[in-house]
């Protein structure tokens, strides 16, 4: 979506804070200039439900 300095934005949210809360991450997602559907996909992700490229990488073994 062409977000300017995405790494730096996330770094500012997380560095030196002793961790990040679900609430803080959700608030950050709410500020992103992306479509609402994309925000909802991010908000719906959990460590248990997100496997990223795990399935694809496992097939390469």
N, C-alpha and C positions, 0 to 999 in steps of 0.2 A: 504493500500500500504506500510505499515511498515515505515511511516515517523517518523524519530527520533524527539522526544520532540515536537510533534505538538502543544500542548497547549502553551508551552513556546515560540514557534515561533510566534504564533498569538498574545500572550500577549506582546511580544516585539514590534510588529507592532502597537498595539493599546493603550497601557498604556501610560498615560501622554501626549498624543498627542491632547487632546481636541476633539476627534472624529476621524473618518476614512473616507476617500473619496473613491468613486467608483474607481478612478484611482489608488489609493494606494493599494486597495484590489485586483484589477486586476493585478497590477504589482507583488504583492505577489504570487498570483495564478500562474503567469507565471514562478516563480522560483521553484515551487514544482516539485519534481522528481516523477511525476505520468504520466500515459499515456495522450496523447493529447486529447483523447476523454473525459477523466475525467475532464481535465482542462476546456474543452468547456462546459461541463455540469455545472461546478461551475460558469463559466463566464456568462452563460445564465440565471442563477437564479437571481430573483429580490424579494424584500419583497412581492410584489403582487402575484408572481407566485409560491413561495415556501410555501407549507403548512406542510411540514415535515410529522409527524405522526398524524396530525390533524384529518384526516378522520378515521384512525384506532382507535384513542382515542375516537372520537365522537360515534363510534359504541358500545363502552363499557358502555355508559351511560344508 
